[in-house]
């Protein structure tokens, strides 16, 4: 998954609960943190064998980073 590295994606998201309660892990989390958690949960539940979140600024699209240390596993899977 690729997400733009900007103020809006790194700021806490206001939690609205008009129909369903927000997962406690998502409360106060940014979009980047929520996407990171989604990738981890997809792998933990074995729905995906590998998943990761790449973040990159719009200005330097070819320069990206992995926001979580666990994502090194994703790169290792790609290399194997």
Contact map, one row per residue, 1 for C-alpha under 8 A:
11100000000000000000000000000000000000000000000000111100000000000000000000000000
11110000000000000000000000000000000000000000000000001111000000000000000000000000
11111000100000000000000000000001000000000000000000001111000000000000000000000000
01111100100000000000000000000000000000000000000000000011110000000000000000000000
00111110110000000000000000000000000000000000000000000011110000000000000000000000
00011111110000000000000000000000000000000000000000000000100000000000000000000000
00001111111000000000000000000000000000000000000000000000000000000000000000000000
00000111111000000000000000000010000000000000000000000000000000000000000000000000
00111111111000000000000000000111000000000000000000000000000000000000000000000000
00001111111100000000000000000111100000000000000000000000000000000000000000000000
00000011111110000000000000001110000000000000000000000000000000000000000000000000
00000000011111000000000000011110000000000000000000000000000000000000000000000000
00000000001111100000000000111110000000000000000000000000000000000000000000000000
00000000000111110000000000010000000000000000000000000000000000000000000000000000
00000000000011111000010000110000000000000000000000000000000000000000000000000000
00000000000001111100010000000000000000000000000000000000000000000000000000000000
00000000000000111111110000000000000000000000000000000000000000000000000000000000
00000000000000011111100000000000000000000000000000000000000000000000000000000000
00000000000000001111100000000000000000000000000000000000000000000000000000000000
00000000000000001111110000000000000000000000000000000000000000000000000000000000
00000000000000001111111000000000000000000000000000000000000000000000000000000000
00000000000000111001111101100000000000000000000000000000000000000000000000000000
00000000000000000000111111100000000000000000000000000000000000000000000000000000
00000000000000000000011111100000000000000000000000000000000000000000000000000000
00000000000000000000001111101000000000000000000000000000000000000000000000000000
00000000000000000000011111111000010000000000000000000000000000000000000000000000
00000000000010100000011111111000000000000000000000000000000000000000000000000000
00000000000111100000000001111100000000000000000000000000000000000000000000000000
00000000001110000000000011111111110000000000000000000000000000000000000000000000
00000000111110000000000000011111110000000000000000000000000000000000000000000000
00000001111110000000000000001111111000000000000000000000000000000000000000000000
00100000110000000000000000001111111100000000000000000000000000000000000000000000
00000000010000000000000000001111111110000000000000000000000000000000000000000000
00000000000000000000000001001111111111000000000000000000000000000000000000000000
00000000000000000000000000000011111111100000000000001000000000000000000000000000
00000000000000000000000000000001111111110000000000011000000000000001000000000000
00000000000000000000000000000000111111111000000000000000000000000000000000000000
00000000000000000000000000000000011111111100000000000000000000000000000000000000
00000000000000000000000000000000001111111110000000111000000000000000000000000000
00000000000000000000000000000000000111111111000000110000000000000000000000000000
00000000000000000000000000000000000011111111100000000000000000000000000000000000
00000000000000000000000000000000000001111111111100100000000000000000000000000000
00000000000000000000000000000000000000111111111111100000000000000000000000000000
00000000000000000000000000000000000000011111111000000000000000000000000000000000
00000000000000000000000000000000000000001111111100000000000000000000000000000000
00000000000000000000000000000000000000000111111110000000000000000000000000000000
00000000000000000000000000000000000000000111111110000000000000000000000000000000
00000000000000000000000000000000000000000110111111100000000000000000000000000000
00000000000000000000000000000000000000000010011111100000000000000000000000000000
00000000000000000000000000000000000000000010000111110000000000000000000011001000
10000000000000000000000000000000000000110110000111111000000000000000001001000000
10000000000000000000000000000000000100110000000001111100000000000100001001000000
11100000000000000000000000000000001100100000000000111110000000000110001000000000
11100000000000000000000000000000000000000000000000011111000000011110000000000000
01111000000000000000000000000000000000000000000000001111100000011110000000000000
01111000000000000000000000000000000000000000000000000111110111111000000000000000
00011100000000000000000000000000000000000000000000000011111110110000000000000000
00011000000000000000000000000000000000000000000000000001111110000000000000000000
00000000000000000000000000000000000000000000000000000000111110000000000000000000
00000000000000000000000000000000000000000000000000000001111111110000000000000000
00000000000000000000000000000000000000000000000000000001111111110000000000000000
00000000000000000000000000000000000000000000000000000001000111110000000000000000
00000000000000000000000000000000000000000000000000000001100111111000000000000000
00000000000000000000000000000000000000000000000000000111100111111100000000000000
00000000000000000000000000000000000000000000000000000111000000111110000000000000
00000000000000000000000000000000000000000000000000011110000000011111101000000000
00000000000000000000000000000000000000000000000000001110000000001111101000000000
00000000000000000000000000000000000100000000000000000000000000000111111000000000
00000000000000000000000000000000000000000000000000000000000000000111111100000000
00000000000000000000000000000000000000000000000000000000000000000001111110000000
00000000000000000000000000000000000000000000000000111000000000000111111111100000
00000000000000000000000000000000000000000000000000000000000000000000111111110000
00000000000000000000000000000000000000000000000001000000000000000000011111111000
00000000000000000000000000000000000000000000000001110000000000000000001111111100
00000000000000000000000000000000000000000000000000000000000000000000001111111110
00000000000000000000000000000000000000000000000000000000000000000000000111111111
00000000000000000000000000000000000000000000000001000000000000000000000011111111
00000000000000000000000000000000000000000000000000000000000000000000000001111111
00000000000000000000000000000000000000000000000000000000000000000000000000111111
00000000000000000000000000000000000000000000000000000000000000000000000000011111
